[in-house]
């Protein structure tokens, strides 16, 4: 179960685990998307927008919907604060997801144009047409598929996911692990920091209920707009841990403060899928992306994109549609 963070800083995902509160957040309201430059090979960036023609010679170009073929672009909503999955270097979004998108681009013959927004508003942009897909370390859950909020209330039409990666919960603690945290159960009686709108916000709620049911001291948590803010709270001692996706927690532990700020504990028993979200009515686009993903898994460019960021442990053998639970 991965969560995803609301990111626009380089050290922020879970979202989800990002395996983060994957309680199908479909929050109403507008999402401000900022174009973030060329994310695929073969396109040129001018003023933050890709230029260049689509390629009808690409193997799977004909599989795309006609409007995507004509535009030559797939507009991607993301929250670029979730290193190493997606984050900004200067005005460019880089990371695992953009590199996978670059490989998909060669199969489909169109560019993937990433724009960054707040994580808990990304799904609401799909029905409006502001974006065509969401690729943001988003955990595939039944709730998101069905458009349900964390209370099971219908708040949207839901989405389909093309699953492309697996991650488990990562527990990010201060360097030296002063509280000797080894599992989620060790968090009873302590305070967590999590990113709002991620599956990890829901995970914190679930663990708080478990602590209560088991007769252990109460677990409390605080939710923040970005995972970077949750990290800051842990570093300052205001919380003992931040829940995150395992590859993200590992990356933060390795890089933040030169590797001196945090440690990461992986809870590998709860691995779940990250999915590329597509509006339910866009089945042709969904199926084209799945076919392209299977192609790059077969030709090795998918694994190369993961290995570049030391994320190979999350590789899957084949694409799935709505494989989340």
Backbone torsions as a table, in degrees:
resi	resn	phi	psi	omega
1	UNK	NA	109.0	-174.8
2	UNK	-106.4	156.3	-178.8
3	UNK	-119.3	171.8	177.3
4	UNK	-141.1	142.1	-175.1
5	UNK	-98.1	161.0	176.8
6	UNK	-86.3	107.6	-165.1
7	UNK	-122.8	139.3	161.1
8	UNK	-150.1	29.0	171.1
9	UNK	-130.2	155.1	-170.1
10	UNK	-74.0	-14.4	-177.4
11	UNK	-111.5	30.8	-175.2
12	UNK	-77.6	NA	NA
13	UNK	NA	-7.4	169.8
14	UNK	-81.2	69.8	136.0
15	UNK	-72.2	47.9	-169.5
16	UNK	147.7	-12.7	148.9
17	UNK	-26.6	NA	NA
18	UNK	NA	84.9	140.5
19	UNK	-80.4	87.0	-172.0
20	UNK	-109.4	-172.8	-162.5
21	UNK	-51.9	83.4	-178.3
22	UNK	-77.7	46.2	177.5
23	UNK	-94.7	49.4	174.7
24	UNK	37.5	67.7	179.2
25	UNK	-77.6	120.3	175.2
26	UNK	-126.2	67.5	-173.1
27	UNK	-74.7	129.5	179.7
28	UNK	-71.5	155.0	179.0
29	UNK	127.4	164.5	-175.8
30	UNK	-85.6	147.6	176.4
31	UNK	-111.9	126.5	178.3
32	UNK	-89.1	115.3	-178.5
33	UNK	-105.3	135.4	179.2
34	UNK	-114.3	120.0	179.6
35	UNK	-63.2	137.1	-170.7
36	UNK	-123.8	26.5	169.6
37	UNK	95.6	-177.2	-174.0
38	UNK	-75.3	119.5	-179.1
39	UNK	-110.3	2.5	179.5
40	UNK	-127.7	157.5	176.3
41	UNK	-76.1	141.4	176.0
42	UNK	97.8	-9.1	177.0
43	UNK	-103.7	154.0	178.2
44	UNK	-110.9	141.2	-178.9
45	UNK	-97.6	128.7	174.6
46	UNK	-134.7	114.0	-179.8
47	UNK	60.2	31.2	176.8
48	UNK	85.6	2.0	-178.5
49	UNK	-120.9	137.2	179.8
50	UNK	-72.9	145.9	172.3
51	UNK	-127.2	162.2	179.8
52	UNK	128.9	152.5	-174.7
53	UNK	-86.2	154.3	172.9
54	UNK	-71.7	158.6	-177.3
55	UNK	-111.5	110.0	177.6
56	UNK	-75.7	-7.2	178.5
57	UNK	-87.5	-7.9	179.5
58	UNK	-66.1	147.1	-172.9
59	UNK	-54.7	-36.2	-172.4
60	UNK	-116.9	16.9	-179.0
61	UNK	-57.3	-40.8	-176.4
62	UNK	-68.3	-15.0	179.9
63	UNK	-78.5	-17.6	-176.3
64	UNK	-75.7	154.2	172.8
65	UNK	-59.7	151.9	-175.9
66	UNK	-59.8	-38.0	-177.8
67	UNK	-68.2	-33.6	176.7
68	UNK	-70.5	-40.8	176.7
69	UNK	-58.5	-44.9	-177.9
70	UNK	-65.9	-41.8	-178.9
71	UNK	-72.0	-31.5	-178.0
72	UNK	74.2	12.3	-174.3
73	UNK	-143.6	139.7	165.5
74	UNK	-106.8	117.8	-178.1
75	UNK	-83.3	123.2	-172.6
76	UNK	-112.4	123.0	172.1
77	UNK	-88.4	134.0	179.8
78	UNK	-149.3	168.2	173.4
79	UNK	-119.7	95.4	-166.7
80	UNK	-82.7	55.6	177.2
81	UNK	-135.1	33.6	-167.1
82	UNK	-133.5	58.3	-179.4
83	UNK	-62.0	141.2	5.0
84	UNK	-92.9	10.6	-174.3
85	UNK	-74.4	-48.2	174.3
86	UNK	-159.3	126.8	-179.3
87	UNK	-160.7	168.2	-175.8
88	UNK	-95.9	136.8	165.1
89	UNK	-120.7	104.7	-170.3
90	UNK	65.9	-126.9	179.7
91	UNK	-100.7	12.5	-177.3
92	UNK	-111.4	138.5	175.6
93	UNK	-90.1	126.6	-178.2
94	UNK	-128.9	172.3	175.4
95	UNK	130.1	-171.6	-177.7
96	UNK	-58.9	-52.0	-175.3
97	UNK	-63.5	-46.1	175.9
98	UNK	-60.5	-34.9	179.2
99	UNK	-71.5	-37.3	173.3
100	UNK	-63.6	-41.8	178.8
101	UNK	-61.4	-37.6	178.3
102	UNK	-62.8	-38.6	177.2
103	UNK	-68.5	-40.9	176.6
104	UNK	-61.8	-37.1	-179.0
105	UNK	-58.1	-38.3	-179.1
106	UNK	-68.5	-29.5	177.0
107	UNK	-77.6	-36.3	-173.0
108	UNK	-95.4	-19.7	176.5
109	UNK	77.7	16.2	174.9
110	UNK	-130.7	158.3	-180.0
111	UNK	-84.1	150.1	173.0
112	UNK	-103.7	113.6	-175.5
113	UNK	-104.6	107.2	-176.8
114	UNK	-84.2	139.6	173.4
115	UNK	-137.5	137.7	-171.6
116	UNK	-98.9	134.9	176.6
117	UNK	-143.5	-176.7	179.9
118	UNK	-75.3	134.2	-171.0
119	UNK	-55.7	-44.2	-173.0
120	UNK	-77.3	4.4	174.4
121	UNK	-115.0	0.4	-173.2
122	UNK	-63.5	-41.8	-177.0
123	UNK	-67.1	-29.2	-178.2
124	UNK	-70.2	-16.5	179.4
125	UNK	-78.9	-19.7	-175.8
126	UNK	-64.8	-50.2	-178.6
127	UNK	-64.8	-21.9	-177.9
128	UNK	-82.3	-16.0	-177.0
129	UNK	86.9	-0.2	177.9
130	UNK	-64.4	-31.0	172.9
131	UNK	-133.8	157.4	178.5
132	UNK	-95.4	-34.2	179.8
133	UNK	-143.1	163.9	169.2
134	UNK	-116.5	125.8	177.9
135	UNK	-132.1	93.9	-167.8
136	UNK	-154.5	45.3	-179.8
137	UNK	50.3	42.7	-176.2
138	UNK	-92.2	126.5	179.4
139	UNK	-69.5	132.5	175.4
140	UNK	-79.1	114.4	177.2
141	UNK	-129.1	156.7	176.7
142	UNK	-61.4	-36.3	-179.9
143	UNK	-61.8	-44.9	178.4
144	UNK	-67.6	-38.3	177.1
145	UNK	-59.0	-36.2	-174.2
146	UNK	-97.9	-2.9	178.7
147	UNK	73.9	39.6	-178.0
148	UNK	-106.2	147.2	174.4
149	UNK	-86.7	-173.9	-174.6
150	UNK	-71.2	-6.6	175.6
151	UNK	-105.0	6.4	179.3
152	UNK	83.1	10.5	-180.0
153	UNK	-85.2	138.7	179.3
154	UNK	-72.0	117.7	-178.3
155	UNK	-125.1	-0.7	180.0
156	UNK	-166.5	177.9	-177.8
157	UNK	-81.9	-12.7	-178.0
158	UNK	85.4	173.1	-178.2
159	UNK	-137.2	163.5	167.9
160	UNK	-101.8	147.9	178.5
161	UNK	-116.1	138.3	165.7
162	UNK	-103.1	107.2	-173.0
163	UNK	-78.5	135.0	-172.1
164	UNK	-136.8	-0.4	-172.2
165	UNK	-164.3	154.0	172.7
166	UNK	-123.3	146.2	176.5
167	UNK	-149.8	155.7	177.2
168	UNK	-117.0	178.4	179.0
169	UNK	-72.3	132.0	172.0
170	UNK	-111.7	132.8	179.3
171	UNK	-103.3	112.9	-177.5
172	UNK	-96.8	119.9	-178.2
173	UNK	-125.9	169.2	177.7
174	UNK	-64.2	150.8	178.8
175	UNK	-54.0	134.7	-177.1
176	UNK	91.8	-11.0	178.7
177	UNK	46.8	61.6	-173.1
178	UNK	-60.9	-24.4	179.2
179	UNK	-92.6	2.4	178.2
180	UNK	54.7	48.4	179.2
181	UNK	-79.3	125.6	179.0
182	UNK	-121.8	-18.8	-178.7
183	UNK	-155.7	173.7	178.9
184	UNK	-62.5	-32.6	-179.5
185	UNK	-65.3	-24.9	178.3
186	UNK	-72.7	-6.2	-178.6
187	UNK	-88.7	-7.2	176.5
188	UNK	-59.4	135.9	-178.5
189	UNK	82.7	5.0	-177.3
190	UNK	-125.0	175.6	-177.9
191	UNK	-114.0	135.3	179.1
192	UNK	-107.2	159.5	168.3
193	UNK	-123.0	132.7	-179.1
194	UNK	-139.5	164.0	175.1
195	UNK	-86.6	136.7	-179.3
196	UNK	-67.2	140.6	174.8
197	UNK	81.6	7.7	-179.9
198	UNK	-103.1	169.9	176.7
199	UNK	-67.2	-21.5	-178.8
200	UNK	-76.2	-22.8	171.8
201	UNK	-64.4	-44.0	176.7
202	UNK	-66.7	-37.0	178.5
203	UNK	-61.8	-37.5	177.8
204	UNK	-64.4	-41.6	177.8
205	UNK	-63.0	-43.5	-178.9
206	UNK	-64.7	-41.7	-179.3
207	UNK	-68.6	-34.7	176.2
208	UNK	-61.0	-41.2	177.0
209	UNK	-65.5	-38.5	179.7
210	UNK	-65.7	-42.7	178.1
211	UNK	-58.0	-43.8	-179.8
212	UNK	-64.1	-45.5	-179.0
213	UNK	-62.7	-36.3	-178.5
214	UNK	-82.1	0.6	178.9
215	UNK	73.8	24.4	-179.9
216	UNK	-98.0	166.0	178.1
217	UNK	-57.7	151.0	-174.4
218	UNK	-67.0	139.2	171.1
219	UNK	-96.4	133.5	175.1
220	UNK	-119.9	160.1	178.2
221	UNK	-151.3	159.1	177.9
222	UNK	-126.4	134.8	-178.6
223	UNK	-103.5	140.6	-177.5
224	UNK	-126.4	153.8	179.3
225	UNK	-60.6	-33.0	-179.7
226	UNK	-128.3	156.3	177.4
227	UNK	-69.8	-28.9	177.8
228	UNK	-59.0	-38.1	178.2
229	UNK	-68.7	-36.5	177.1
230	UNK	-64.6	-40.6	176.8
231	UNK	-60.5	-43.6	-179.8
232	UNK	-59.6	-39.2	180.0
233	UNK	-64.9	-39.6	177.4
234	UNK	-66.3	-45.2	-179.0
235	UNK	-60.7	-35.6	-179.3
236	UNK	-80.9	-8.0	179.4
237	UNK	90.1	5.9	179.3
238	UNK	-78.9	-11.9	175.7
239	UNK	-148.7	152.9	-177.3
240	UNK	-87.0	-20.4	-175.5
241	UNK	-159.0	156.1	172.9
242	UNK	-120.3	128.6	176.6
243	UNK	-88.3	137.0	-173.8
244	UNK	-153.8	173.2	172.3
245	UNK	-71.2	144.4	-173.8
246	UNK	-56.8	-44.7	-179.7
247	UNK	-67.7	-31.3	179.5
248	UNK	-72.1	-45.1	178.2
249	UNK	-59.8	-41.6	179.5
250	UNK	-64.1	-40.0	179.9
251	UNK	-66.4	-43.0	179.2
252	UNK	-62.3	-44.9	-179.8
253	UNK	-60.9	-34.5	-178.5
254	UNK	-76.5	-31.6	-169.8
255	UNK	-109.0	-32.6	-174.0
256	UNK	-65.7	128.1	179.8
257	UNK	60.0	33.0	-177.9
258	UNK	66.4	24.1	-179.2
259	UNK	86.4	11.3	-175.2
260	UNK	-105.5	-0.5	-174.7
261	UNK	-95.7	-38.5	-169.2
262	UNK	-135.6	163.5	165.3
263	UNK	-126.2	154.3	-179.7
264	UNK	-121.5	132.5	175.2
265	UNK	-114.3	124.5	-178.2
266	UNK	-93.6	133.8	175.7
267	UNK	-106.9	83.6	-167.6
268	UNK	-75.6	-0.6	-178.0
269	UNK	-81.2	-9.0	-174.5
270	UNK	-121.0	35.5	-178.7
271	UNK	-59.7	142.1	178.8
272	UNK	-144.2	170.3	-175.3
273	UNK	-86.9	139.4	159.2
274	UNK	-88.2	140.2	179.3
275	UNK	-130.9	150.3	169.4
276	UNK	-83.4	118.0	-175.4
277	UNK	-87.4	134.8	179.3
278	UNK	-132.8	140.0	177.0
279	UNK	-56.8	140.4	-174.4
280	UNK	-58.8	-26.2	-179.5
281	UNK	-78.2	-14.8	-175.5
282	UNK	-95.0	57.4	-175.8
283	UNK	-67.5	-31.2	179.7
284	UNK	-67.1	-42.4	176.7
285	UNK	-64.2	-44.2	178.5
286	UNK	-55.8	-47.8	-176.3
287	UNK	-69.2	-33.7	177.4
288	UNK	-66.1	-41.3	178.8
289	UNK	-65.7	-41.0	177.6
290	UNK	-60.7	-44.1	-179.2
291	UNK	-65.0	-39.3	178.1
292	UNK	-66.0	-38.8	178.8
293	UNK	-64.4	-43.6	176.8
294	UNK	-60.3	-36.2	-179.7
295	UNK	-66.4	-41.8	-178.3
296	UNK	-77.4	-24.6	171.3
297	UNK	-65.4	-42.4	-178.5
298	UNK	-68.4	-39.6	-175.2
299	UNK	-87.5	-3.7	173.9
300	UNK	93.3	-9.7	-178.4
301	UNK	-71.7	-26.1	175.7
302	UNK	-64.1	-51.9	-179.1
303	UNK	-63.5	-36.9	178.7
304	UNK	-62.1	-38.7	178.7
305	UNK	-64.6	-40.1	178.3
306	UNK	-68.4	-46.0	-176.7
307	UNK	-63.6	-31.1	177.8
308	UNK	-56.2	-32.0	-177.2
309	UNK	-110.2	17.6	-179.6
310	UNK	56.5	38.5	-178.6
311	UNK	-115.9	20.3	-176.2
312	UNK	-62.3	-23.5	179.6
313	UNK	-63.5	-19.6	-178.8
314	UNK	-91.6	4.6	-177.5
315	UNK	-64.5	145.3	174.9
316	UNK	-115.5	153.6	-176.5
317	UNK	-79.6	-19.5	-179.2
318	UNK	-160.3	149.4	177.7
319	UNK	-68.2	149.0	176.3
320	UNK	-129.8	155.0	172.2
321	UNK	-111.1	122.8	177.4
322	UNK	54.1	49.3	178.9
323	UNK	-85.3	-2.7	-177.0
324	UNK	-77.2	164.9	-178.6
325	UNK	-124.4	NA	NA
